[in-house]
Amino acid sequence: MTKELLYRGLERDIESHGIASGQLLNLLLQSEDHRESVAAFFEKRPRCGSAK
């Protein structure tokens, strides 16, 4: 997702790219992987998730 956003940013204006970046960030912050990572950080333990 991030790589696609980066490449598309080369082709569009700054306003459109800012909107797309915000939408992607919103999507990622709502993911189960994000919740697990934050919980692991505060519990000072390794995280158990799909991404490494």
N, CA, C and O atoms as a Tinker XYZ file with bonds, in Angstrom:
   208  protein
     1  N      0.811000   -1.187000    0.000000    73     2
     2  CA     0.000000    0.000000    0.000000    64     1     3
     3  C      0.856000    1.253000    0.000000    63     2     4     5
     4  O      0.598000    2.190000   -0.756000    81     3
     5  N      1.864000    1.270000    0.837000    73     3     6
     6  CA     2.700000    2.452000    0.947000    64     5     7
     7  C      3.480000    2.695000   -0.340000    63     6     8     9
     8  O      3.611000    3.834000   -0.788000    81     7
     9  N      3.994000    1.628000   -0.929000    73     7    10
    10  CA     4.759000    1.766000   -2.162000    64     9    11
    11  C      3.869000    2.297000   -3.290000    63    10    12    13
    12  O      4.292000    3.150000   -4.070000    81    11
    13  N      2.652000    1.797000   -3.371000    73    11    14
    14  CA     1.712000    2.276000   -4.387000    64    13    15
    15  C      1.418000    3.763000   -4.177000    63    14    16    17
    16  O      1.380000    4.528000   -5.141000    81    15
    17  N      1.211000    4.173000   -2.927000    73    15    18
    18  CA     0.957000    5.578000   -2.613000    64    17    19
    19  C      2.146000    6.438000   -3.046000    63    18    20    21
    20  O      1.960000    7.518000   -3.608000    81    19
    21  N      3.342000    5.969000   -2.792000    73    19    22
    22  CA     4.541000    6.702000   -3.167000    64    21    23
    23  C      4.610000    6.903000   -4.678000    63    22    24    25
    24  O      4.836000    8.019000   -5.146000    81    23
    25  N      4.420000    5.846000   -5.431000    73    23    26
    26  CA     4.491000    5.947000   -6.888000    64    25    27
    27  C      3.383000    6.827000   -7.455000    63    26    28    29
    28  O      3.628000    7.601000   -8.381000    81    27
    29  N      2.193000    6.725000   -6.928000    73    27    30
    30  CA     1.095000    7.566000   -7.404000    64    29    31
    31  C      1.315000    9.029000   -7.049000    63    30    32    33
    32  O      0.819000    9.921000   -7.738000    81    31
    33  N      2.046000    9.273000   -5.994000    73    31    34
    34  CA     2.352000   10.648000   -5.606000    64    33    35
    35  C      3.196000   11.375000   -6.635000    63    34    36    37
    36  O      3.203000   12.605000   -6.678000    81    35
    37  N      3.900000   10.634000   -7.454000    73    35    38
    38  CA     4.703000   11.244000   -8.513000    64    37    39
    39  C      3.832000   11.767000   -9.650000    63    38    40    41
    40  O      4.274000   12.596000  -10.445000    81    39
    41  N      2.604000   11.286000   -9.724000    73    39    42
    42  CA     1.732000   11.616000  -10.848000    64    41    43
    43  C      0.615000   12.598000  -10.501000    63    42    44    45
    44  O     -0.038000   13.114000  -11.408000    81    43
    45  N      0.378000   12.869000   -9.231000    73    43    46
    46  CA    -0.757000   13.724000   -8.878000    64    45    47
    47  C     -0.319000   14.968000   -8.114000    63    46    48    49
    48  O      0.815000   15.074000   -7.647000    81    47
    49  N     -1.253000   15.899000   -8.004000    73    47    50
    50  CA    -0.949000   17.150000   -7.310000    64    49    51
    51  C     -0.873000   16.912000   -5.804000    63    50    52    53
    52  O     -1.319000   15.882000   -5.298000    81    51
    53  N     -0.304000   17.877000   -5.108000    73    51    54
    54  CA    -0.035000   17.731000   -3.671000    64    53    55
    55  C     -1.321000   17.585000   -2.860000    63    54    56    57
    56  O     -1.348000   16.842000   -1.879000    81    55
    57  N     -2.371000   18.276000   -3.252000    73    55    58
    58  CA    -3.636000   18.186000   -2.504000    64    57    59
    59  C     -4.232000   16.781000   -2.601000    63    58    60    61
    60  O     -4.653000   16.212000   -1.594000    81    59
    61  N     -4.265000   16.233000   -3.792000    73    59    62
    62  CA    -4.794000   14.871000   -3.972000    64    61    63
    63  C     -3.942000   13.851000   -3.228000    63    62    64    65
    64  O     -4.463000   12.905000   -2.637000    81    63
    65  N     -2.641000   14.050000   -3.262000    73    63    66
    66  CA    -1.745000   13.114000   -2.586000    64    65    67
    67  C     -1.924000   13.199000   -1.060000    63    66    68    69
    68  O     -1.870000   12.182000   -0.368000    81    67
    69  N     -2.133000   14.396000   -0.554000    73    67    70
    70  CA    -2.376000   14.557000    0.875000    64    69    71
    71  C     -3.642000   13.857000    1.324000    63    70    72    73
    72  O     -3.671000   13.232000    2.384000    81    71
    73  N     -4.688000   13.961000    0.520000    73    71    74
    74  CA    -5.951000   13.285000    0.831000    64    73    75
    75  C     -5.758000   11.773000    0.819000    63    74    76    77
    76  O     -6.217000   11.078000    1.725000    81    75
    77  N     -5.080000   11.264000   -0.208000    73    75    78
    78  CA    -4.837000    9.819000   -0.307000    64    77    79
    79  C     -3.982000    9.325000    0.858000    63    78    80    81
    80  O     -4.218000    8.235000    1.380000    81    79
    81  N     -2.993000   10.115000    1.269000    73    79    82
    82  CA    -2.138000    9.734000    2.399000    64    81    83
    83  C     -2.950000    9.642000    3.687000    63    82    84    85
    84  O     -2.773000    8.716000    4.479000    81    83
    85  N     -3.831000   10.601000    3.885000    73    83    86
    86  CA    -4.684000   10.591000    5.073000    64    85    87
    87  C     -5.615000    9.405000    5.102000    63    86    88    89
    88  O     -5.833000    8.803000    6.154000    81    87
    89  N     -6.170000    9.064000    3.946000    73    87    90
    90  CA    -7.075000    7.911000    3.868000    64    89    91
    91  C     -6.334000    6.615000    4.176000    63    90    92    93
    92  O     -6.854000    5.755000    4.887000    81    91
    93  N     -5.130000    6.473000    3.649000    73    91    94
    94  CA    -4.346000    5.262000    3.910000    64    93    95
    95  C     -3.948000    5.180000    5.383000    63    94    96    97
    96  O     -4.018000    4.110000    5.988000    81    95
    97  N     -3.538000    6.291000    5.949000    73    95    98
    98  CA    -3.172000    6.306000    7.367000    64    97    99
    99  C     -4.364000    5.914000    8.235000    63    98   100   101
   100  O     -4.219000    5.136000    9.178000    81    99
   101  N     -5.525000    6.443000    7.923000    73    99   102
   102  CA    -6.741000    6.105000    8.662000    64   101   103
   103  C     -7.026000    4.606000    8.581000    63   102   104   105
   104  O     -7.370000    3.980000    9.583000    81   103
   105  N     -6.884000    4.041000    7.399000    73   103   106
   106  CA    -7.107000    2.602000    7.203000    64   105   107
   107  C     -6.108000    1.779000    8.025000    63   106   108   109
   108  O     -6.493000    0.817000    8.689000    81   107
   109  N     -4.842000    2.154000    7.982000    73   107   110
   110  CA    -3.815000    1.398000    8.692000    64   109   111
   111  C     -3.960000    1.496000   10.209000    63   110   112   113
   112  O     -3.703000    0.525000   10.921000    81   111
   113  N     -4.369000    2.661000   10.703000    73   111   114
   114  CA    -4.528000    2.825000   12.145000    64   113   115
   115  C     -5.713000    2.043000   12.696000    63   114   116   117
   116  O     -5.802000    1.836000   13.907000    81   115
   117  N     -6.613000    1.611000   11.840000    73   115   118
   118  CA    -7.767000    0.830000   12.275000    64   117   119
   119  C     -7.528000   -0.681000   12.182000    63   118   120   121
   120  O     -8.400000   -1.468000   12.549000    81   119
   121  N     -6.361000   -1.087000   11.696000    73   119   122
   122  CA    -6.103000   -2.508000   11.475000    64   121   123
   123  C     -5.829000   -3.260000   12.784000    63   122   124   125
   124  O     -5.376000   -2.679000   13.770000    81   123
   125  N     -6.109000   -4.529000   12.765000    73   123   126
   126  CA    -5.836000   -5.399000   13.912000    64   125   127
   127  C     -4.334000   -5.456000   14.183000    63   126   128   129
   128  O     -3.916000   -5.521000   15.339000    81   127
   129  N     -3.525000   -5.433000   13.134000    73   127   130
   130  CA    -2.075000   -5.475000   13.283000    64   129   131
   131  C     -1.579000   -4.248000   14.055000    63   130   132   133
   132  O     -0.682000   -4.360000   14.891000    81   131
   133  N     -2.149000   -3.102000   13.782000    73   131   134
   134  CA    -1.771000   -1.878000   14.501000    64   133   135
   135  C     -2.155000   -1.986000   15.981000    63   134   136   137
   136  O     -1.366000   -1.638000   16.859000    81   135
   137  N     -3.362000   -2.467000   16.247000    73   135   138
   138  CA    -3.801000   -2.611000   17.641000    64   137   139
   139  C     -2.878000   -3.551000   18.414000    63   138   140   141
   140  O     -2.517000   -3.274000   19.558000    81   139
   141  N     -2.501000   -4.657000   17.786000    73   139   142
   142  CA    -1.610000   -5.621000   18.442000    64   141   143
   143  C     -0.232000   -5.007000   18.680000    63   142   144   145
   144  O      0.363000   -5.212000   19.738000    81   143
   145  N      0.270000   -4.266000   17.716000    73   143   146
   146  CA     1.588000   -3.637000   17.864000    64   145   147
   147  C      1.605000   -2.629000   19.005000    63   146   148   149
   148  O      2.558000   -2.592000   19.783000    81   147
   149  N      0.569000   -1.818000   19.112000    73   147   150
   150  CA     0.488000   -0.831000   20.190000    64   149   151
   151  C      0.375000   -1.524000   21.544000    63   150   152   153
   152  O      1.028000   -1.122000   22.508000    81   151
   153  N     -0.450000   -2.559000   21.617000    73   151   154
   154  CA    -0.609000   -3.298000   22.875000    64   153   155
   155  C      0.719000   -3.925000   23.299000    63   154   156   157
   156  O      1.090000   -3.865000   24.471000    81   155
   157  N      1.433000   -4.526000   22.346000    73   155   158
   158  CA     2.719000   -5.147000   22.660000    64   157   159
   159  C      3.729000   -4.103000   23.139000    63   158   160   161
   160  O      4.506000   -4.364000   24.057000    81   159
   161  N      3.717000   -2.935000   22.524000    73   159   162
   162  CA     4.622000   -1.863000   22.934000    64   161   163
   163  C      4.373000   -1.468000   24.386000    63   162   164   165
   164  O      5.311000   -1.382000   25.178000    81   163
   165  N      3.129000   -1.231000   24.731000    73   163   166
   166  CA     2.824000   -0.794000   26.095000    64   165   167
   167  C      3.013000   -1.907000   27.123000    63   166   168   169
   168  O      3.286000   -1.632000   28.291000    81   167
   169  N      2.870000   -3.157000   26.698000    73   167   170
   170  CA     3.087000   -4.282000   27.603000    64   169   171
   171  C      4.540000   -4.735000   27.609000    63   170   172   173
   172  O      4.899000   -5.677000   28.316000    81   171
   173  N      5.377000   -4.063000   26.820000    73   171   174
   174  CA     6.807000   -4.357000   26.722000    64   173   175
   175  C      7.063000   -5.828000   26.396000    63   174   176   177
   176  O      7.834000   -6.510000   27.070000    81   175
   177  N      6.400000   -6.289000   25.352000    73   175   178
   178  CA     6.571000   -7.673000   24.910000    64   177   179
   179  C      6.677000   -7.711000   23.393000    63   178   180   181
   180  O      6.271000   -6.766000   22.716000    81   179
   181  N      7.227000   -8.809000   22.851000    73   179   182
   182  CA     7.259000   -8.921000   21.394000    64   181   183
   183  C      5.823000   -9.017000   20.865000    63   182   184   185
   184  O      4.942000   -9.567000   21.525000    81   183
   185  N      5.613000   -8.489000   19.702000    73   183   186
   186  CA     4.264000   -8.542000   19.164000    64   185   187
   187  C      4.016000   -9.848000   18.418000    63   186   188   189
   188  O      4.946000  -10.448000   17.880000    81   187
   189  N      2.801000  -10.270000   18.389000    73   187   190
   190  CA     2.374000  -11.471000   17.674000    64   189   191
   191  C      1.492000  -11.015000   16.532000    63   190   192   193
   192  O      0.322000  -10.699000   16.748000    81   191
   193  N      2.029000  -10.974000   15.315000    73   191   194
   194  CA     1.237000  -10.481000   14.206000    64   193   195
   195  C      1.715000  -11.038000   12.889000    63   194   196   197
   196  O      2.666000  -11.817000   12.827000    81   195
   197  N      1.039000  -10.624000   11.838000    73   195   198
   198  CA     1.351000  -11.142000   10.514000    64   197   199
   199  C      2.601000  -10.487000    9.931000    63   198   200   201
   200  O      3.386000  -11.158000    9.262000    81   199
   201  N      2.802000   -9.192000   10.171000    73   199   202
   202  CA     3.957000   -8.492000    9.639000    64   201   203
   203  C      5.146000   -8.630000   10.580000    63   202   204   205
   204  O      4.984000   -8.805000   11.788000    81   203
   205  N      6.325000   -8.549000   10.014000    73   203   206
   206  CA     7.535000   -8.681000   10.827000    64   205   207
   207  C      8.238000   -7.361000   10.951000    63   206   208
   208  O      9.280000   -7.275000   11.601000    81   207
